[in-house]
């Protein structure tokens, strides 16, 4: 068996065990809730600057800040990264 096949096979076995409820040795990343308005203010950006800098529509940002909607998926991951180290994220995005 090739190295790639062994890796895929191992992953499949782990996925089957996980689906049966055996979560031993697994890690699950659950992004925490982010107060988007508080984060944006902490970074020191206007709504427009924040939206443009991170590829978020201004309307979506306003919904998040009002609490009408909540960021999900990749947007929530990005916001969690921003909350940890906004300067590093900005540095990476501006390269």
GUGUVEX-38929 format. One line per 10 residues: number of its first residue (from 1); their letters; for each residue x, y, z of N, C-alpha, C. Coordinates in pm, 1 decimal. Atoms other than C-alpha are relative to their C-alpha. Layout:
NUM	a	X/Y/Z/X/Y/Z/X/Y/Z  ...;
END
This chain:
1	xxxxxxxxxx	83.5/-119.3/0.0/0.0/0.0/0.0/86.9/124.2/0.0  -75.4/-124.9/4.3/119.7/347.1/-79.7/-23.2/80.0/127.0  9.0/-86.9/-118.1/176.1/608.2/187.7/-130.1/80.7/-2.1  123.4/-77.9/14.0/-116.4/814.0/55.2/-121.1/-86.0/33.7  112.2/89.3/-28.4/-352.5/516.1/63.9/-9.2/-29.4/149.1  0.5/28.3/-144.0/-248.9/432.2/421.0/-56.3/118.1/78.8  49.4/-119.6/-67.6/-318.3/790.0/528.3/-151.3/15.5/-18.2  144.5/-9.8/27.9/-660.4/795.9/359.7/-75.0/-109.1/75.5  62.3/111.9/-68.8/-744.9/454.9/502.2/-8.8/26.6/150.0  -0.7/-31.4/-142.6/-647.8/563.9/853.4/-104.5/107.4/30.9;
11	xxxxxxxxxx	99.1/-105.7/-19.3/-857.7/879.2/819.7/-141.7/-53.3/-8.1  131.9/60.2/14.5/-1155.9/675.0/704.4/-36.6/-80.2/125.1  25.5/77.3/-122.2/-1123.0/440.2/1001.2/-32.4/91.8/117.0  25.2/-95.8/-108.2/-1105.6/737.8/1238.8/-137.0/64.5/-15.8  130.7/-60.7/24.8/-1412.7/894.9/1075.6/-113.1/-97.1/37.3  100.8/100.5/-33.6/-1608.5/570.8/1115.8/-12.3/-12.2/151.5  2.3/7.7/-146.4/-1511.8/544.2/1482.6/-64.9/124.0/61.2  58.1/-124.7/-49.3/-1603.8/909.4/1538.3/-151.8/-1.3/-18.0  144.3/4.1/25.6/-1946.1/854.8/1378.9/-71.3/-98.2/94.1  56.9/94.7/-96.4/-2001.0/566.1/1624.3/3.2/54.7/142.3;
21	xxxxxxxxxx	-3.5/-61.4/-132.4/-1938.8/801.6/1914.6/134.3/-10.3/70.7  -132.5/12.1/-59.2/-1576.1/711.3/1984.0/81.6/123.6/-37.8  -67.8/-125.3/29.2/-1418.5/1055.5/2007.5/138.7/7.0/64.1  -131.7/4.9/-61.8/-1097.8/944.2/2178.3/106.3/47.4/-98.4  -109.5/-48.5/82.6/-802.0/1134.6/2039.6/-39.8/100.2/-106.4  42.1/-97.4/101.1/-1010.0/1375.6/1833.8/-3.8/140.6/59.6  9.9/-140.3/-38.7/-1005.0/1752.5/1845.9/-109.3/62.2/-85.0  104.7/-69.0/73.7/-1298.9/1964.7/1750.2/15.0/148.8/25.6  -13.7/-145.1/-12.0/-1255.4/2334.3/1681.5/-137.6/62.8/-6.1  125.7/-73.1/-3.5/-1553.7/2542.3/1782.4/32.0/147.2/24.4;
31	xxxxxxxxxx	-30.2/-141.8/-16.8/-1502.2/2912.3/1718.8/-93.1/62.7/103.1  81.0/-64.1/-102.9/-1619.6/3125.9/2007.2/-78.0/117.1/-58.7  81.3/-115.7/40.2/-1883.2/3396.2/1980.1/86.7/125.4/3.4  -76.5/-124.6/8.6/-1736.6/3731.2/1876.0/-96.1/117.5/-1.6  73.5/-126.8/3.8/-1879.4/4073.4/1955.9/67.5/83.1/-108.6  -63.2/-60.0/117.5/-1805.8/4215.5/1611.0/18.8/149.8/16.6  -10.2/-144.9/-19.1/-1874.5/4577.8/1701.9/114.3/34.2/95.6  -106.6/-21.4/-98.3/-1645.0/4558.4/2004.0/136.9/-26.7/-63.1  -125.5/33.3/67.3/-1372.8/4391.3/1795.3/40.1/109.6/-97.5  -29.5/-105.3/98.7/-1399.0/4649.9/1517.5/48.4/127.2/68.7;
41	xxxxxxxxxx	-40.7/-120.7/-73.8/-1374.4/4935.3/1767.5/138.3/-17.7/62.3  -131.7/27.3/-59.4/-1078.3/4770.3/1941.3/111.3/14.2/-102.7  -98.1/-11.3/107.6/-897.6/4751.7/1608.2/13.0/145.4/-45.3  -4.6/-141.4/34.7/-984.2/5118.0/1550.1/-38.8/28.8/-143.7  43.4/-18.4/138.9/-1162.5/5090.1/1216.6/-145.3/42.8/-4.0  139.7/-31.3/26.9/-1480.5/5241.2/1082.9/-65.5/-125.4/-57.0  68.4/114.2/59.8/-1747.1/5003.5/957.8/47.2/-22.4/-143.1  -41.6/12.6/139.6/-1646.2/5076.2/599.7/141.5/-56.0/-11.1  -138.5/48.2/3.0/-1273.6/5023.1/666.1/6.0/-149.5/34.0  0.8/139.3/-44.1/-1341.8/4695.8/847.1/-55.4/-90.3/-109.7;
51	xxxxxxxxxx	63.1/80.2/104.8/-1573.2/4565.7/575.8/91.9/-16.9/-120.3  -88.9/5.2/116.2/-1333.1/4652.6/293.5/125.0/-82.4/31.2  -124.6/68.9/-36.6/-1026.0/4520.1/479.1/-14.8/-151.4/5.5  16.2/143.5/-22.3/-1175.1/4177.7/545.0/-100.2/-66.1/-94.5  85.4/59.4/102.5/-1399.7/4123.2/242.5/-140.8/-31.7/46.5  135.3/18.5/-52.7/-1727.6/4158.5/429.0/-86.3/111.4/-57.4  85.3/-107.7/48.6/-2019.9/4346.1/280.8/-40.2/88.4/118.4  35.2/-96.0/-104.3/-2110.0/4656.7/475.3/-134.3/-36.8/62.6  130.6/40.9/-51.5/-2469.0/4535.0/507.7/10.7/-117.4/96.3  -20.6/115.9/-87.0/-2356.8/4203.9/655.6/62.5/42.0/131.6;
61	xxxxxxxxxx	-64.7/-48.6/-122.0/-2128.3/4380.2/901.6/-101.3/69.5/90.2  101.0/-71.4/-79.6/-2414.9/4603.7/1013.7/-97.9/-97.5/65.8  87.9/101.8/-59.0/-2639.7/4300.2/1065.9/68.0/-68.7/118.2  -73.8/63.1/-109.3/-2371.0/4134.3/1277.9/5.4/92.3/121.0  -14.2/-93.8/-111.2/-2322.0/4446.9/1486.3/-133.2/25.8/70.5  132.6/-19.2/-61.0/-2697.1/4489.1/1543.6/-49.6/-126.6/68.2  43.5/126.8/-57.2/-2731.8/4123.0/1633.1/-112.5/-66.4/-77.7  103.0/61.6/85.1/-2979.4/4048.4/1350.8/46.9/-134.1/-54.6  -61.8/121.8/53.7/-2741.9/3785.7/1217.0/127.7/-26.7/78.2  -121.9/39.3/-69.6/-2441.4/3600.4/1345.6/98.1/-58.5/-101.4;
71	xxxxxxxxxx	-98.4/54.9/93.7/-2117.2/3527.2/1157.2/13.5/-151.2/16.8  -13.5/145.3/-0.6/-2071.3/3163.1/1062.2/114.4/-42.1/-90.3  -99.0/59.7/89.1/-1819.3/2937.7/894.6/130.9/75.9/-4.8  -129.8/-66.1/15.5/-1504.0/3097.3/753.2/2.8/142.1/57.1  4.6/-136.4/-55.0/-1618.1/3446.8/858.9/22.3/-3.8/150.7  -17.3/11.2/-144.3/-1637.5/3335.6/1220.9/143.5/-38.2/35.2  -140.3/36.4/-22.2/-1293.5/3176.3/1198.3/88.8/123.2/-16.5  -77.2/-122.2/21.2/-1150.6/3500.0/1053.7/-15.4/95.0/117.9  23.0/-90.4/-113.1/-1310.0/3703.2/1332.8/69.2/-49.7/126.8  -72.8/54.2/-114.6/-1163.2/3468.1/1593.3/149.5/26.9/-12.1;
81	xxxxxxxxxx	-141.0/-32.4/22.0/-819.0/3512.9/1438.8/26.0/147.9/26.1  -13.8/-144.1/-22.2/-868.0/3889.6/1437.9/-1.8/33.6/148.1  8.7/-29.6/-143.2/-962.2/3885.6/1803.7/127.8/-37.7/73.3  -125.1/44.1/-63.7/-637.6/3704.0/1888.0/118.3/89.1/-35.6  -115.3/-77.9/43.9/-389.8/3904.7/1679.5/-33.1/78.7/-126.5  41.6/-75.6/118.2/-536.6/4171.5/1450.2/116.4/49.2/-85.4  -114.7/-50.3/76.5/-194.7/4308.5/1351.2/58.8/-107.8/-90.1  -53.8/109.7/79.5/-75.0/3969.1/1229.9/-92.4/-31.1/-117.4  94.7/25.4/107.5/-392.2/3911.1/1028.6/10.4/107.2/-106.2  -13.6/-111.5/95.5/-362.2/4255.6/868.4/130.8/-11.1/-77.3;
91	xxxxx	-129.6/16.6/65.0/4.5/4188.7/795.9/-7.9/-106.6/-109.0  11.8/109.6/95.6/-76.3/3859.5/622.1/-86.9/42.9/-118.6  89.7/-39.8/108.0/-363.4/4009.7/421.5/60.0/107.1/-90.6  -57.7/-109.4/78.5/-155.0/4305.1/304.1/128.0/-38.4/-72.3  -121.2/44.7/69.7/133.5/4095.3/166.9/-28.3/-19.5/-145.6;
END
